[in-house]
């Protein structure tokens, strides 16, 4: 239980660093509920973490009725990661002047690493990560692949709202997220039994 708590905090901090330090300064999108939170931030100035919590409520409701274990395992991840994203938003002012494509790769790798670290310990950030976890369990496919598919839909919508450059940079980001997440959640790396 203590180890899982440490992994939730560590994963949340890594993910928040990727979002605030590399992605948001260049107006790049991640996928899933995080991407929806970023879109809301770019258009209306809403807090990313708070938006993630609001949009995660229907998914957590589904998990409560059909995947109760995932509900309990993801609730802490949702709250800690969303809180971390909003608390660390000050990092945006100190981002490195990197090429946006490089920032997209690094930011995506950090987000994927944070998500993958939590998924390896049978927790998640909630949102579409939780939805992907439920779908992957049901369809017996790699959760990273499911996350990649959901993310593609979100950034496609974001590309329509913003620009082709945003779409391309966001595509680079979700590829980076998906590859790193799949590496972390490879079946040979996962523990045999869920952590309690």
C-alpha positions in Angstrom: 0.0 0.0 0.0 2.8 2.4 0.9 4.7 1.5 -2.3 1.6 2.1 -4.4 1.1 5.5 -2.7 4.7 6.5 -3.5 4.2 5.4 -7.1 1.1 7.5 -7.4 2.9 10.6 -6.2 6.0 9.9 -8.3 3.9 9.2 -11.4 1.8 12.3 -10.9 4.8 14.5 -10.5 6.5 13.1 -13.6 3.3 13.6 -15.6 2.7 17.1 -14.3 6.3 18.1 -15.2 5.7 16.9 -18.8 2.4 18.8 -19.1 3.4 22.1 -17.5 7.1 22.3 -18.5 7.0 21.0 -22.1 3.5 20.7 -23.5 1.3 23.6 -22.4 4.0 26.4 -23.1 3.9 25.3 -26.8 0.1 24.8 -26.8 0.5 21.1 -27.6 -2.2 18.7 -26.7 -2.1 15.3 -25.0 -4.9 12.9 -25.6 -7.8 11.7 -23.4 -9.2 13.7 -20.5 -5.9 15.4 -20.0 -6.2 16.7 -23.6 -9.7 17.9 -22.9 -8.4 19.7 -19.9 -5.7 21.3 -22.0 -8.2 22.4 -24.6 -10.4 24.0 -21.9 -7.3 25.8 -20.6 -6.3 27.1 -24.0 -9.8 28.3 -24.9 -11.3 29.4 -21.6 -8.3 29.6 -19.2 -9.8 26.8 -17.0 -7.5 24.8 -14.7 -6.4 21.6 -16.3 -6.5 19.4 -13.2 -10.0 20.6 -12.2 -11.3 20.0 -15.7 -9.9 16.5 -15.6 -11.7 15.7 -12.4 -15.0 17.1 -13.8 -14.8 15.1 -17.0 -13.7 11.9 -15.1 -16.9 11.7 -13.1 -18.9 9.7 -15.7 -16.1 7.3 -16.2 -15.7 6.8 -12.5 -19.4 6.2 -12.3 -19.1 3.4 -14.9 -16.2 1.9 -13.0 -18.2 2.0 -9.7 -20.9 -0.2 -11.2 -18.8 -2.5 -13.5 -15.1 -2.4 -12.4 -15.2 -1.6 -8.7 -11.5 -2.6 -8.2 -10.4 -0.1 -10.8 -12.6 2.6 -9.2 -10.8 2.3 -5.9 -7.3 1.8 -7.5 -7.7 4.9 -9.7 -9.4 7.4 -7.4 -6.2 8.4 -5.6 -4.3 8.6 -8.9 -7.0 11.0 -10.3 -7.0 13.3 -7.3 -3.2 13.4 -6.8 -2.3 13.8 -10.5 -5.0 16.5 -11.1 -3.9 18.4 -8.0 -0.2 18.1 -9.1 -1.0 19.5 -12.5 -2.6 22.6 -11.1 -0.1 23.1 -8.2 2.8 22.9 -10.6 1.4 25.2 -13.3 3.9 27.9 -12.3 6.6 25.8 -14.1 5.1 27.0 -17.4 6.9 30.3 -17.0 10.3 28.5 -16.9 10.0 26.2 -19.8 13.1 25.7 -22.0 13.2 27.3 -25.4 13.3 24.0 -27.3 12.0 23.3 -30.7 8.3 22.5 -30.2 8.7 19.0 -31.8 11.5 18.2 -29.2 9.2 19.5 -26.4 6.4 17.3 -27.7 8.6 14.2 -27.6 10.0 14.9 -24.1 6.7 16.0 -22.7 5.0 12.9 -24.1 7.7 10.6 -22.7 7.2 12.1 -19.3 3.4 11.9 -19.4 3.7 8.3 -20.7 6.3 7.5 -18.0 4.0 8.9 -15.2 1.0 7.0 -16.5 2.9 3.8 -17.1 4.5 3.9 -13.6 1.0 4.1 -12.1 -0.5 1.4 -14.4 2.4 -0.9 -13.5 1.2 -0.7 -9.9 -2.5 -1.2 -10.8 -3.6 2.4 -10.4 -4.1 5.2 -12.9 -4.8 8.9 -13.3 -8.5 8.1 -13.9 -10.2 9.7 -16.9 -9.6 7.9 -20.2 -6.7 6.0 -18.6 -9.2 4.3 -16.4 -11.5 3.8 -19.4 -8.6 2.3 -21.4 -7.8 0.1 -18.5 -11.3 -1.3 -18.4 -11.5 -1.7 -22.2 -8.0 -3.4 -22.2 -9.2 -5.8 -19.4 -12.4 -6.6 -21.3 -10.8 -7.0 -24.8 -7.5 -8.5 -23.6 -5.3 -6.0 -25.4 -2.4 -3.8 -24.3 -3.6 -0.8 -22.3 -1.1 1.5 -24.0 -2.6 0.6 -27.4 -6.1 1.5 -26.2 -4.8 4.8 -24.7 -3.2 5.6 -28.1 -6.5 5.0 -29.9 -8.5 7.3 -27.6 -5.8 9.9 -27.7 -6.0 10.0 -31.5 -9.7 11.0 -31.4 -9.0 13.8 -28.9 -6.1 15.4 -30.7 -8.0 15.1 -34.0 -10.7 17.3 -32.4 -8.1 19.6 -31.0 -6.5 19.9 -34.5 -9.8 21.1 -35.9 -10.1 23.7 -33.1 -6.6 25.1 -33.4 -4.2 24.4 -36.3 -2.5 21.8 -38.3 0.7 22.5 -36.4 -1.1 21.7 -33.1 -2.4 18.5 -34.7 1.1 17.4 -35.9 2.8 18.3 -32.6 0.1 16.6 -30.6 0.4 13.5 -32.8 4.1 13.3 -31.9 3.1 13.7 -28.2 0.6 10.9 -28.1 3.0 8.6 -30.0 5.6 9.3 -27.4 3.1 8.8 -24.6 1.8 5.5 -26.1 5.2 4.0 -26.7 6.5 4.8 -23.2 3.3 3.6 -21.6 3.4 0.4 -23.6 7.0 -0.1 -22.5 6.1 0.4 -18.8 3.0 -1.9 -19.1 4.6 -4.7 -21.1 3.3 -8.0 -19.7 6.7 -9.3 -18.9 7.3 -6.3 -16.6 4.0 -6.3 -14.8 3.6 -8.0 -11.3 1.7 -11.2 -11.4 -0.9 -10.0 -8.9 -2.5 -6.6 -8.4 -1.0 -4.7 -5.5 -3.4 -4.1 -2.7 
